[in-house]
Amino acid sequence: MARLAVDGVPDAFDVAAPGYDLLVGANPGYHRELRRSATALRIAHGGAGRRLLDLGCGTGASTAALLSVARRAEIIGVDASAGMLDRAARKPWPDNVSFVHARAEELTACGPFDGIFAAYLIRNLADPDPVLATIRGLLKPGARFVAHEYSVRDSLASTVLWTAVCGGVIIPAGVVVTRSPRLYTYLWRSVLSFDGVRGLRNRLRRNGFTGVRVLPAAGWQRGILHTFVGEA
């Protein structure tokens, strides 16, 4: 993840890294929804000759989603958590996938890209606007940015469901696996305080993205998880 809104949370990602895949794998539809969002990049011909960035790649679940829709593309996964990135790098990957330990703000000179994917990243940024401007500058003209993100602020029903799931499942499971509620309590609170769907859509527009649209998730995450798509 890039810089987080609460001091010390990047360290919490490092601590949680060993059990992270186990916890997200228990979420029905987690990997399916990542793949659905990755398809919104609309990478043709299996990604042949294309260069893609997975920003905030974590332990590599989003990287695998990208690879499923663009097996022939060059895919670069970037994350600021050394612990999460170490977990990602240990997995078997083809030669066209690589990983870099860096913050989003440090990537100004590594473009251009034919598509950028960011799963659960924007909400964790202390100041999203400069990073979104950086992302916009890293894209080739007409290329897409896809943000796969939780957003419940516009819906009371979604807010109530999110709080119930966090209190009844996510936080207790996180305590069992990591022996600390820290990261998963932060997750719950960060989603509640993050932009609503309209707010994030407008934020993307303010930072130069065009054709911005929002796609809903399926299953229990509908109304909670969204795919935001914008073009350079």
Protein Blocks (a to p, Z undefined) as FASTA:
>chain_A
ZZdfbehklmmmmmmmmmmmmmmmmpghklmmmmmmmmmnopghhlpoiacddehklnol
mmmmmmmmmmmbccddddfbfklmmmmmmpccdfkbccddddfklmmmmmccfbdcdehk
lmmpmblmlmmmmmmmmpcehiacddddddfklpmklmmmmmmmmmmmmmmmmmmmnopa
klmmmmmmmmmmmccfklmmmmmmmnopahiacdddehjlgokaccddddZZ
